Amino acid sequence: MKYLVTLSFIFFAIISYSQNRILADGIFDEWTDYPILYNDAIGDGSFLGVDFGELQISNDDEFIFFLLEISAEINLQDLNDISIYLDTDDNANTGFDINGIGAELVYSFGTRFGFFYESGNSSQIFHNDIGLVSAPTVTSGRFEIAIKRDMTISGIPVFQSDQLKIVFKDDTTNGDFLPAENEALEYTFSSDTSEPLPSYSIQKLHESDLRIISYNVLFNGLFDPSRIPSFTRLFQATQPDIIGFQEIYDYSSAQVANQMESMLPSTTGQQWYHAKEGPDCHAISRYPILESALIPGYNSNAGNGAFLIDLPGTEKDLLLIVAHPPCCGNNSGRQTEVDLMMEFLREAKEGNGPIPLEANAPIVILGDMNLVGDRRQLETLLTGDIDDESSYGPDFTPDWDGNDLLDSHPYITGLPFSYTWYDEGSSFSPGRLDYLIYSGSNLILQNNYSLFTPSLPLDSLNAFNLLGDDVVVASDHLPLVADFELTNLTSQKNSPSKQNHGNLKIHPNPSYGLTEISFSIHQKDFVVIQLINQNGKEIIFLKQKNLNAGEHKFQINTSTLPSGMYFIKMKTSEFTDSKKIIVLK
């Protein structure tokens, strides 16, 4: 007898709007709002393979999501025999015959390819053919899997029905099935409205925030003439204060700073400071780099960089570690380098080593960490739990308040994912290789994202002068952007200057229509406020008036303006202040 297990969303529709949106990010908390579709029996798998556990399924308008539990920690993208079989036309008589269903879509995660069956024919497929994304990229006993719903193969839609039948199988001898043999598992697509994606702002939310970017530019790509225009647009859109570059091997830090100057020129009083350590790790900063030091690598040709940066407005300098541990199957080398980074940080916090730190100094560790193997490496980075204590010393708590460091965990602009590496031509599906980790005791994360121009709406691309393929042309890694507010750093280097007296504020920004302009002046004065486009052409005088000392605010309507970047410029007899404003339709 064949049994049918179904999941319909009708019976819990009344709570559908309180459910969290599913994000394929390797964090599973949101799944607690969703029922378990199937709980596979324990111990029915082959001793050669894996034993399946629970399965949950959800969808939004664009993707179907699976949460699959297995008995052992594995890497889903390599060295396993797990396959998914999907009957996408609700017809058992078509497709690949398995466990009583006819699967049009078959994909093997360990070999990273599959087949699409249609009208008696089959065609080989890869991750990009079905928009496949899985998380985490490191080893785990649970994985989120997403497949794009509107994909077509040779002009034929992959999903042809709202009813879907599912089989997972471990393709080893006597391997486990989910559901069990002679059971069918059915899912009905939901049409419920999803919660919004994680919010982000391409520009800073607050001008005083510190913007840090981590970017692997793919083997000297910053100097590749065919890629320079894309890099230029990306940096002009994001306006970084500090950049940690990886994979710039054949150029000095001075050359990198000069290249940044050509892409993002300095204004009066600005410059790009620079330093390089190891074969490819660069720190490029709007603020002075006081010291740098090599953190040794797993062999004499490797290594990562530590940089001490003089932050504005505080006596506590920033320790920035820019890292690029070895890739792929070199788990031991990667763990060694992570242990070495933690040894360096422990000694720095104790006032020792090449860069001794003052207490409460902010800490940021960033880079292409190549975390595609054991999850132990990420645990070491966050918790200070050193793997080889006999070589690299005892464990320690890496933040000043006795807590772990924090993972900024940025999401991609416009998609429910957190991958940072994307290459359609690779057999590996998108993965999270790049990280930006920080000390939460003195850095408050205000805004962060991984910039992915193919998923940006057209009005955002136009507003920031970006092209849809800029990110994929520039590199196979995405730029990670994080904005921080400095807190608990009370010692000030300089008193506020006159140029900050205007306190010009714009809300909301980006602007979609009615927008409030607010500012303050310290004495009665003649105030001129202008709206200027990014080419410097004056558009309109918003205010020309004698005003009394104090707070002032007024509204403008941007709905008649073309989408794009503008500047609000304020002039008085004492100072000039300006802020960017983004107008979107």
Backbone torsions as a table, in degrees:
resi	resn	phi	psi	omega
1	MET	NA	140.0	179.5
2	LYS	-102.5	131.3	-178.2
3	TYR	-106.4	146.0	-178.5
4	LEU	-115.8	122.3	176.0
5	VAL	-108.2	122.4	-175.6
6	THR	-120.5	158.1	172.3
7	LEU	-132.2	114.9	177.0
8	SER	-114.1	143.5	-179.0
9	PHE	-91.4	3.0	-176.8
10	ILE	-66.8	-41.2	-169.8
11	PHE	-72.7	-16.3	175.8
12	PHE	-123.6	30.3	179.8
13	ALA	-61.2	-28.2	-175.7
14	ILE	-67.8	-18.5	178.9
15	ILE	-109.2	7.8	-172.4
16	SER	-62.3	-31.7	-176.3
17	TYR	-81.9	-10.0	176.3
18	SER	-93.6	-5.8	180.0
19	GLN	-74.5	146.9	176.3
20	ASN	-74.6	146.4	173.9
21	ARG	-67.3	139.2	176.1
22	ILE	-78.1	130.0	176.3
23	LEU	-124.1	122.2	179.2
24	ALA	-79.4	81.6	-170.2
25	ASP	-130.3	1.7	-177.6
26	GLY	81.2	5.7	173.0
27	ILE	-114.3	128.4	-165.0
28	PHE	-109.2	7.3	-172.6
29	ASP	-58.2	-37.5	-173.4
30	GLU	-67.8	-17.8	-178.4
31	TRP	-71.7	-13.6	178.5
32	THR	-63.6	-18.8	177.8
33	ASP	-81.8	-5.1	-173.3
34	TYR	-116.3	144.9	-178.8
35	PRO	-72.6	156.5	172.3
36	ILE	-80.7	121.1	-178.8
37	LEU	-75.6	-37.8	-178.1
38	TYR	-154.1	139.6	176.6
39	ASN	-121.0	103.9	-174.6
40	ASP	-73.5	146.9	-178.5
41	ALA	-62.0	142.9	178.5
42	ILE	-79.8	135.9	173.3
43	GLY	86.0	9.4	-179.5
44	ASP	-94.8	4.5	179.4
45	GLY	-89.0	164.7	178.0
46	SER	-71.7	145.5	177.4
47	PHE	-66.5	-13.9	178.2
48	LEU	-84.4	-19.3	-171.6
49	GLY	-123.7	-142.8	-177.0
50	VAL	-110.8	163.9	177.9
51	ASP	-117.8	115.2	-178.9
52	PHE	-70.3	151.3	175.8
53	GLY	-120.2	-119.7	-176.4
54	GLU	-83.0	152.6	173.6
55	LEU	-132.3	131.1	172.0
56	GLN	-125.6	150.6	-177.8
57	ILE	-137.6	143.5	172.9
58	SER	-149.2	175.4	176.3
59	ASN	-155.5	158.6	164.1
60	ASP	-124.2	-164.3	-176.9
61	ASP	-66.0	-26.3	-173.0
62	GLU	-104.8	-31.2	-170.6
63	PHE	-133.8	154.2	163.5
64	ILE	-106.3	138.1	-175.0
65	PHE	-119.1	139.5	175.1
66	PHE	-122.4	139.0	168.0
67	LEU	-115.4	110.8	-174.4
68	LEU	-111.2	129.2	177.5
69	GLU	-107.1	136.9	177.2
70	ILE	-131.7	169.4	-168.9
71	SER	-79.0	-23.7	-173.6
72	ALA	-130.5	158.5	176.6
73	GLU	-79.4	126.2	179.9
74	ILE	-137.3	172.8	167.5
75	ASN	-100.4	117.5	-173.7
76	LEU	-67.7	-25.5	-176.2
77	GLN	-91.1	6.1	-176.1
78	ASP	-162.2	148.3	168.9
79	LEU	56.0	46.3	171.2
80	ASN	-147.4	169.9	-175.7
81	ASP	-119.6	26.6	-177.6
82	ILE	-84.6	132.4	176.5
83	SER	-128.5	151.3	173.5
84	ILE	-112.6	138.2	178.9
85	TYR	-123.4	122.5	-177.0
86	LEU	-123.7	122.3	170.2
87	ASP	-87.0	102.7	-171.1
88	THR	-98.4	-2.5	177.6
89	ASP	-117.2	8.3	177.8
90	ASP	56.7	41.2	-179.4
91	ASN	-138.6	109.9	-177.4
92	ALA	-69.0	-14.4	-176.2
93	ASN	-90.4	-2.1	178.0
94	THR	-119.4	155.3	177.1
95	GLY	87.0	-165.9	-177.1
96	PHE	-82.7	125.5	-175.7
97	ASP	-81.0	116.4	177.5
98	ILE	-152.8	129.2	173.6
99	ASN	53.7	31.7	176.2
100	GLY	86.0	4.8	176.8
101	ILE	-117.6	162.2	173.8
102	GLY	-109.6	102.0	-171.4
103	ALA	-88.3	117.3	172.9
104	GLU	-76.6	-30.5	-175.2
105	LEU	-117.7	123.2	176.8
106	VAL	-128.7	128.2	179.0
107	TYR	-139.1	130.8	179.2
108	SER	-104.4	117.8	-172.0
109	PHE	-70.8	-38.9	-176.9
110	GLY	-70.5	-32.9	178.1
111	THR	-93.6	-12.3	173.4
112	ARG	65.0	37.8	169.3
113	PHE	-156.9	170.7	-179.5
114	GLY	-159.0	-159.0	-178.2
115	PHE	-141.8	149.4	172.7
116	PHE	-116.2	124.3	-176.1
117	TYR	-105.5	128.6	180.0
118	GLU	-155.0	129.1	176.0
119	SER	53.2	41.8	177.0
120	GLY	80.5	-2.1	179.8
121	ASN	-111.8	158.6	175.8
122	SER	-131.5	146.2	176.8
123	SER	-132.5	140.6	-179.5
124	GLN	-71.3	141.3	-179.6
125	ILE	-131.0	158.6	176.3
126	PHE	-128.7	178.3	-173.0
127	HIS	-55.8	-39.0	-176.4
128	ASN	-70.6	-20.6	179.1
129	ASP	-70.8	-24.0	-178.0
130	ILE	-122.2	8.3	179.4
131	GLY	62.3	38.3	-174.8
132	LEU	-76.0	132.1	173.1
133	VAL	-136.7	137.9	174.4
134	SER	-133.0	156.7	179.8
135	ALA	-154.1	146.7	2.5
136	PRO	-79.6	169.6	176.4
137	THR	-83.1	-23.1	176.3
138	VAL	-83.8	173.7	-179.6
139	THR	-64.7	146.7	-178.0
140	SER	-163.6	166.6	171.8
141	GLY	-102.7	0.6	175.5
142	ARG	-139.2	143.5	-179.2
143	PHE	-139.8	139.3	168.7
144	GLU	-94.5	134.8	-178.5
145	ILE	-128.3	130.6	178.0
146	ALA	-122.9	139.1	175.3
147	ILE	-130.5	134.0	-177.0
148	LYS	-73.2	135.5	-171.9
149	ARG	-82.1	-27.1	-172.6
150	ASP	-100.6	18.2	-179.2
151	MET	-73.2	147.7	174.3
152	THR	-123.9	147.4	176.6
153	ILE	-125.1	119.6	-174.8
154	SER	54.0	38.2	177.2
155	GLY	80.8	0.1	-177.7
156	ILE	-104.5	127.0	178.4
157	PRO	-61.4	138.0	177.7
158	VAL	-67.6	-46.8	179.9
159	PHE	-101.5	117.5	-175.9
160	GLN	-114.9	5.1	-178.2
161	SER	-149.7	155.1	173.2
162	ASP	-79.9	-9.2	176.2
163	GLN	-100.4	135.1	-175.6
164	LEU	-133.2	133.8	173.3
165	LYS	-112.7	142.5	-167.0
166	ILE	-131.6	139.2	169.0
167	VAL	-137.8	132.5	165.6
168	PHE	-107.5	140.0	-179.5
169	LYS	-141.8	139.2	170.5
170	ASP	-92.1	109.6	-171.2
171	ASP	-81.9	46.2	170.1
172	THR	-103.9	173.9	177.2
173	THR	-60.8	124.2	-177.3
174	ASN	57.0	33.2	-178.0
175	GLY	-67.2	160.0	-175.3
176	ASP	-72.7	148.4	171.5
177	PHE	-111.5	147.6	166.4
178	LEU	-135.8	113.8	-0.4
179	PRO	-71.0	178.5	179.4
180	ALA	-61.7	159.2	179.0
181	GLU	-54.4	142.7	-179.3
182	ASN	71.3	14.2	170.4
183	GLU	-117.4	145.2	176.5
184	ALA	-114.0	142.4	-177.9
185	LEU	-116.7	123.4	-173.6
186	GLU	-122.4	142.9	177.9
187	TYR	-133.5	138.8	177.5
188	THR	-110.0	124.7	179.6
189	PHE	-59.9	138.2	177.4
190	SER	-93.5	147.4	175.5
191	SER	-107.7	13.1	179.8
192	ASP	-62.8	148.9	177.9
193	THR	-73.2	133.3	-180.0
194	SER	-86.8	153.3	171.5
195	GLU	-66.4	158.7	-179.9
196	PRO	-62.0	155.6	172.7
197	LEU	-69.0	162.7	176.5
198	PRO	-54.2	137.1	-176.3
199	SER	-78.8	156.4	176.8
200	TYR	-158.0	162.9	173.7
201	SER	-132.9	121.5	-179.2
202	ILE	-60.4	-38.1	174.1
203	GLN	-95.6	166.6	178.2
204	LYS	-60.2	145.6	171.7
205	LEU	-76.5	-31.7	-178.9
206	HIS	-134.3	130.3	-178.1
207	GLU	-59.7	-28.4	-177.4
208	SER	-78.2	-10.8	-179.5
209	ASP	-66.7	154.9	177.2
210	LEU	-97.3	117.9	-179.3
211	ARG	-99.7	121.5	-179.8
212	ILE	-119.8	135.3	179.2
213	ILE	-123.0	136.5	169.7
214	SER	-108.2	133.3	-173.9
215	TYR	-152.2	116.9	167.2
216	ASN	-89.5	116.1	-171.2
217	VAL	-98.2	14.7	172.0
218	LEU	61.1	84.0	172.8
219	PHE	46.4	76.2	174.1
220	ASN	63.1	21.3	-173.4
221	GLY	-59.7	-23.6	-179.5
222	LEU	-62.3	-17.6	-178.4
223	PHE	-111.2	7.8	178.3
224	ASP	-81.6	114.8	-175.7
225	PRO	-54.2	-33.0	-178.4
226	SER	-73.9	-18.1	-177.3
227	ARG	-107.4	-13.8	-177.4
228	ILE	-57.6	-43.0	179.7
229	PRO	-58.9	-38.5	178.8
230	SER	-67.6	-45.5	176.7
231	PHE	-58.3	-41.7	-178.9
232	THR	-60.2	-47.7	179.6
233	ARG	-63.2	-38.5	-179.0
234	LEU	-66.0	-42.4	-179.9
235	PHE	-72.8	-35.3	177.5
236	GLN	-67.3	-30.3	177.8
237	ALA	-75.9	-37.8	-172.8
238	THR	-93.4	-24.4	174.6
239	GLN	51.7	62.5	-177.4
240	PRO	-71.6	152.5	169.3
241	ASP	-93.2	-38.9	-179.3
242	ILE	-137.2	136.4	177.8
243	ILE	-126.2	132.2	169.1
244	GLY	-104.2	107.7	-178.2
245	PHE	-95.0	146.0	168.9
246	GLN	-128.4	159.9	-179.9
247	GLU	64.9	35.8	166.0
248	ILE	-111.3	92.8	-170.6
249	TYR	-90.1	-42.0	-164.3
250	ASP	-101.3	16.4	-177.7
251	TYR	-134.2	147.3	177.5
252	SER	-76.9	165.1	177.3
253	SER	-66.0	-31.4	176.5
254	ALA	-63.9	-39.5	177.5
255	GLN	-66.2	-37.9	177.9
256	VAL	-65.6	-42.5	178.4
257	ALA	-62.9	-40.9	177.2
258	ASN	-64.0	-38.3	177.7
259	GLN	-65.5	-40.6	176.3
260	MET	-64.4	-36.2	178.1
261	GLU	-62.7	-36.6	178.6
262	SER	-71.9	-28.5	-179.6
263	MET	-87.8	-39.6	-177.2
264	LEU	-135.6	81.8	-172.5
265	PRO	-61.4	147.5	177.4
266	SER	-75.2	146.5	172.0
267	THR	-92.7	-179.2	-178.9
268	THR	-56.4	128.1	179.1
269	GLY	86.3	-4.2	179.7
270	GLN	-102.1	161.0	166.6
271	GLN	-162.8	168.5	174.3
272	TRP	-101.3	113.4	172.6
273	TYR	-84.1	158.3	-170.0
274	HIS	-154.8	152.2	172.2
275	ALA	-162.3	154.1	179.3
276	LYS	-134.4	140.2	172.7
277	GLU	-138.4	148.8	-178.8
278	GLY	70.7	-172.7	-175.5
279	PRO	-71.2	-22.0	-169.1
280	ASP	-154.3	6.5	-173.9
281	CYS	-98.9	120.8	-177.1
282	HIS	-121.6	142.9	167.4
283	ALA	-112.9	123.0	178.1
284	ILE	-122.6	125.5	-166.0
285	SER	-142.9	145.4	170.0
286	ARG	-74.8	-11.1	-177.5
287	TYR	-117.7	150.8	-174.0
288	PRO	-57.6	137.4	173.4
289	ILE	-95.7	110.0	-171.1
290	LEU	-79.0	-38.7	-178.5
291	GLU	-149.0	158.0	170.4
292	SER	-143.9	155.6	-178.7
293	ALA	-152.3	147.3	175.4
294	LEU	-81.6	131.0	167.2
295	ILE	-97.0	114.3	-172.5
296	PRO	-56.8	154.5	178.2
297	GLY	-101.3	-171.8	-177.5
298	TYR	-75.0	-16.1	170.1
299	ASN	-143.9	178.6	-172.1
300	SER	-70.1	-14.8	-179.4
301	ASN	-96.9	1.6	-176.4
302	ALA	-114.9	178.6	177.5
303	GLY	147.0	159.4	-178.5
304	ASN	-126.3	170.9	-171.9
305	GLY	-118.5	141.8	172.5
306	ALA	-117.1	136.5	-174.3
307	PHE	-137.6	134.3	177.1
308	LEU	-103.4	119.8	-172.0
309	ILE	-116.2	133.1	-178.7
310	ASP	-80.8	97.2	-178.0
311	LEU	-75.5	149.2	179.2
312	PRO	-74.4	142.5	170.7
313	GLY	80.4	5.1	179.0
314	THR	-151.6	151.1	178.1
315	GLU	-84.7	-5.5	180.0
316	LYS	-89.8	111.2	-179.0
317	ASP	-80.0	151.3	-178.0
318	LEU	-87.1	129.1	168.7
319	LEU	-91.3	115.1	178.5
320	LEU	-110.7	120.6	173.5
321	ILE	-106.2	120.6	177.7
322	VAL	-106.5	120.9	-169.1
323	ALA	-128.2	150.0	175.0
324	HIS	-150.3	71.9	179.4
325	PRO	-64.1	167.7	-176.0
326	PRO	-67.3	156.9	-170.7
327	CYS	-92.5	168.9	157.4
328	CYS	63.4	-124.9	-172.9
329	GLY	-79.4	2.2	-176.6
330	ASN	-85.7	65.0	-179.4
331	ASN	-63.5	-40.1	-177.1
332	SER	-66.6	-42.0	178.0
333	GLY	-65.2	-38.2	179.8
334	ARG	-67.6	-42.1	178.4
335	GLN	-65.5	-39.1	177.3
336	THR	-58.8	-45.7	-178.0
337	GLU	-68.2	-36.1	176.3
338	VAL	-65.5	-43.0	175.8
339	ASP	-59.1	-42.5	179.6
340	LEU	-63.8	-38.1	176.5
341	MET	-63.2	-41.7	179.8
342	MET	-70.0	-35.6	174.2
343	GLU	-60.9	-44.1	179.0
344	PHE	-60.3	-45.4	-178.2
345	LEU	-66.4	-40.8	179.4
346	ARG	-61.1	-45.5	179.9
347	GLU	-66.6	-38.1	178.7
348	ALA	-62.9	-41.5	179.1
349	LYS	-66.6	-28.5	178.2
350	GLU	-82.5	1.7	-179.7
351	GLY	83.4	18.8	-177.4
352	ASN	-119.4	-178.0	177.9
353	GLY	80.0	-177.1	-176.0
354	PRO	-68.8	-23.3	178.2
355	ILE	-131.5	80.8	176.4
356	PRO	-67.7	139.0	-175.7
357	LEU	-104.2	147.2	165.9
358	GLU	-73.3	151.1	177.0
359	ALA	-57.1	139.5	176.8
360	ASN	75.0	14.5	176.4
361	ALA	-67.2	134.5	177.8
362	PRO	-66.1	147.7	-174.9
363	ILE	-129.7	130.6	173.3
364	VAL	-133.1	129.2	174.0
365	ILE	-118.0	123.7	-176.1
366	LEU	-142.1	165.5	172.7
367	GLY	139.5	177.2	172.8
368	ASP	-77.9	95.8	-175.8
369	MET	-81.0	-8.5	-179.6
370	ASN	53.9	41.3	-177.6
371	LEU	-82.3	82.8	-178.8
372	VAL	-124.1	15.5	-178.7
373	GLY	-131.8	-127.5	-175.1
374	ASP	-64.2	133.8	179.1
375	ARG	-68.7	-13.2	-179.5
376	ARG	-55.4	-33.4	-177.7
377	GLN	-65.6	-40.7	177.9
378	LEU	-67.0	-39.0	178.3
379	GLU	-60.3	-40.8	178.8
380	THR	-62.2	-44.5	-179.3
381	LEU	-61.4	-38.3	-175.5
382	LEU	-84.0	-37.8	-169.1
383	THR	-105.7	-15.2	-174.7
384	GLY	77.5	14.8	178.2
385	ASP	-82.8	93.1	-175.5
386	ILE	-74.0	135.4	-176.8
387	ASP	-74.8	-50.1	-177.3
388	ASP	-103.2	80.9	-176.6
389	GLU	-69.9	-27.9	179.9
390	SER	-64.9	-28.9	-180.0
391	SER	-95.7	-34.9	-168.8
392	TYR	-121.1	10.4	171.4
393	GLY	90.6	179.4	-171.2
394	PRO	-76.1	161.4	172.2
395	ASP	-63.4	159.8	178.2
396	PHE	-157.2	165.2	175.1
397	THR	-91.8	119.4	-167.7
398	PRO	-77.2	-22.4	178.1
399	ASP	-92.8	158.7	-174.2
400	TRP	-68.6	-24.3	-178.2
401	ASP	-91.7	12.3	178.4
402	GLY	84.1	9.6	-179.3
403	ASN	-106.3	172.5	173.6
404	ASP	-69.8	160.3	165.8
405	LEU	-70.0	161.7	-175.5
406	LEU	-108.9	143.9	176.5
407	ASP	-94.3	119.1	-178.5
408	SER	-65.0	-26.9	174.8
409	HIS	43.3	65.6	-179.0
410	PRO	-72.7	148.6	173.5
411	TYR	-101.3	155.7	-179.4
412	ILE	-72.6	143.1	177.6
413	THR	-62.6	112.9	171.4
414	GLY	86.3	8.6	179.4
415	LEU	-138.7	155.1	-177.2
416	PRO	-86.2	45.4	-174.5
417	PHE	-133.7	164.9	176.5
418	SER	-129.6	24.0	177.6
419	TYR	-71.6	156.2	-177.7
420	THR	-125.6	-4.6	179.4
421	TRP	-126.8	134.3	-173.0
422	TYR	-148.2	120.2	179.0
423	ASP	-147.9	103.3	-177.9
424	GLU	-61.4	-27.0	-177.2
425	GLY	-82.9	-7.4	179.8
426	SER	-88.8	153.5	173.9
427	SER	-72.6	-19.9	178.8
428	PHE	-82.3	133.5	176.7
429	SER	-75.1	165.9	-176.9
430	PRO	-53.1	143.0	-177.6
431	GLY	-143.4	165.3	179.4
432	ARG	-98.0	98.6	-179.1
433	LEU	-105.3	-25.9	-172.5
434	ASP	-103.2	144.1	-176.4
435	TYR	-137.7	154.4	170.3
436	LEU	-136.0	108.7	-172.6
437	ILE	-114.7	142.2	-171.1
438	TYR	-148.7	165.5	178.2
439	SER	-86.4	110.5	-178.6
440	GLY	-73.4	-11.3	179.9
441	SER	-69.4	-23.6	-176.5
442	ASN	-139.1	2.7	176.1
443	LEU	-125.0	124.3	176.8
444	ILE	-105.4	119.6	-179.6
445	LEU	-75.1	116.1	-176.6
446	GLN	-97.3	-28.0	-170.9
447	ASN	-168.2	133.9	174.3
448	ASN	-158.4	156.5	-178.1
449	TYR	-169.3	160.7	166.5
450	SER	-103.5	119.6	-174.3
451	LEU	-77.2	119.2	179.6
452	PHE	-129.2	95.5	-172.7
453	THR	-63.1	-30.0	178.7
454	PRO	-61.2	-22.4	-178.7
455	SER	-99.7	-0.6	178.9
456	LEU	-75.9	140.7	174.1
457	PRO	-66.0	156.2	-174.9
458	LEU	-58.9	-38.5	-178.2
459	ASP	-66.5	-32.9	176.2
460	SER	-70.6	-41.6	176.1
461	LEU	-58.0	-46.7	-179.3
462	ASN	-65.1	-41.0	-176.9
463	ALA	-62.9	-32.9	-177.0
464	PHE	-107.8	14.4	176.4
465	ASN	55.3	43.9	179.8
466	LEU	-109.4	155.8	172.3
467	LEU	-106.4	151.6	-174.2
468	GLY	-60.9	-26.9	-178.3
469	ASP	-103.8	12.3	-174.6
470	ASP	-57.5	-44.5	-176.3
471	VAL	-67.1	-42.9	-177.2
472	VAL	-75.3	-25.1	173.5
473	VAL	-72.3	-40.3	-174.2
474	ALA	-67.9	-45.5	-173.3
475	SER	-162.5	170.5	171.5
476	ASP	-90.2	-3.3	173.9
477	HIS	-108.1	150.2	176.9
478	LEU	-91.5	148.0	172.0
479	PRO	-72.6	128.6	175.7
480	LEU	-94.4	125.7	-175.2
481	VAL	-118.3	129.5	178.1
482	ALA	-138.4	133.2	177.3
483	ASP	-111.8	130.1	-176.2
484	PHE	-122.3	142.0	164.4
485	GLU	-96.4	131.9	177.4
486	LEU	-83.1	131.0	-178.9
487	THR	-137.3	161.0	-179.6
488	ASN	58.4	24.7	178.0
489	LEU	-121.0	81.7	-163.3
490	THR	-83.2	-19.6	-176.7
491	SER	-76.5	118.4	-176.9
492	GLN	-100.4	137.5	-179.9
493	LYS	-81.4	-37.4	-174.7
494	ASN	-138.1	146.0	173.3
495	SER	-73.9	157.2	-179.2
496	PRO	-57.8	139.9	-179.0
497	SER	-93.9	167.0	-178.7
498	LYS	-60.3	-30.0	-175.1
499	GLN	-66.0	-13.3	177.9
500	ASN	-97.1	-1.1	-175.5
501	HIS	-64.0	-27.6	-174.9
502	GLY	-69.2	-31.4	177.4
503	ASN	49.4	43.5	-177.1
504	LEU	-66.8	127.6	-178.5
505	LYS	-129.8	146.7	-179.6
506	ILE	-130.2	127.2	179.5
507	HIS	-148.9	131.9	-5.7
508	PRO	-79.4	160.7	179.3
509	ASN	-147.9	108.3	14.4
510	PRO	-64.0	153.5	-177.3
511	SER	-104.7	136.4	177.7
512	TYR	-116.5	2.0	-176.2
513	GLY	168.8	-116.6	179.2
514	LEU	-64.4	126.5	-175.0
515	THR	-137.0	135.5	-177.8
516	GLU	-96.0	131.2	173.6
517	ILE	-107.6	125.1	177.9
518	SER	-130.3	152.6	-178.4
519	PHE	-164.3	170.9	176.4
520	SER	-136.5	149.2	173.5
521	ILE	-132.1	153.8	-171.7
522	HIS	-98.9	-6.2	176.9
523	GLN	-153.6	162.7	176.4
524	LYS	-61.0	132.6	-172.4
525	ASP	-158.5	161.1	173.2
526	PHE	-88.5	120.2	-172.6
527	VAL	-111.7	129.9	174.9
528	VAL	-119.5	125.1	177.6
529	ILE	-124.7	124.7	-175.6
530	GLN	-121.3	151.1	169.9
531	LEU	-105.1	122.8	-173.4
532	ILE	-127.9	138.2	178.1
533	ASN	-81.7	174.0	-171.8
534	GLN	-69.8	-12.9	176.2
535	ASN	-88.0	-1.4	178.1
536	GLY	90.1	3.3	179.9
537	LYS	-82.6	127.4	179.5
538	GLU	-65.9	130.7	179.2
539	ILE	-96.9	-52.5	-174.9
540	ILE	-160.5	147.9	169.2
541	PHE	-85.3	118.4	-179.7
542	LEU	-85.4	-30.8	-179.9
543	LYS	-157.6	134.7	172.4
544	GLN	-141.3	99.2	-168.5
545	LYS	-162.7	147.1	168.6
546	ASN	-75.0	127.2	-177.6
547	LEU	-128.4	149.0	177.1
548	ASN	-77.8	161.2	177.0
549	ALA	-61.1	146.6	177.2
550	GLY	129.1	-166.7	-178.9
551	GLU	-86.6	141.3	178.5
552	HIS	-138.7	149.0	176.4
553	LYS	-151.8	150.5	174.6
554	PHE	-156.1	167.2	-177.4
555	GLN	-111.5	147.5	170.1
556	ILE	-126.2	159.6	178.0
557	ASN	-115.7	113.8	-176.9
558	THR	-95.2	4.6	-172.6
559	SER	-65.2	-21.2	-179.3
560	THR	-90.3	-5.0	-177.8
561	LEU	-87.6	146.7	171.8
562	PRO	-63.2	148.2	175.3
563	SER	-58.1	143.0	178.1
564	GLY	157.3	-175.5	179.1
565	MET	-98.1	132.5	177.8
566	TYR	-130.7	174.8	175.6
567	PHE	-129.1	135.8	168.5
568	ILE	-97.1	118.7	-176.8
569	LYS	-115.4	130.4	-178.2
570	MET	-118.5	131.9	178.9
571	LYS	-127.0	135.7	168.8
572	THR	-133.1	-176.7	177.9
573	SER	-71.2	-18.4	-176.2
574	GLU	-97.4	-33.0	-169.7
575	PHE	-158.6	166.8	170.8
576	THR	-124.8	136.3	178.6
577	ASP	-135.1	146.8	177.7
578	SER	-146.8	150.8	178.0
579	LYS	-139.7	147.3	173.6
580	LYS	-77.6	146.4	171.5
581	ILE	-134.5	132.9	178.5
582	ILE	-103.0	125.2	178.1
583	VAL	-104.2	123.7	178.1
584	LEU	-122.5	151.0	177.4
585	LYS	-97.8	NA	NA
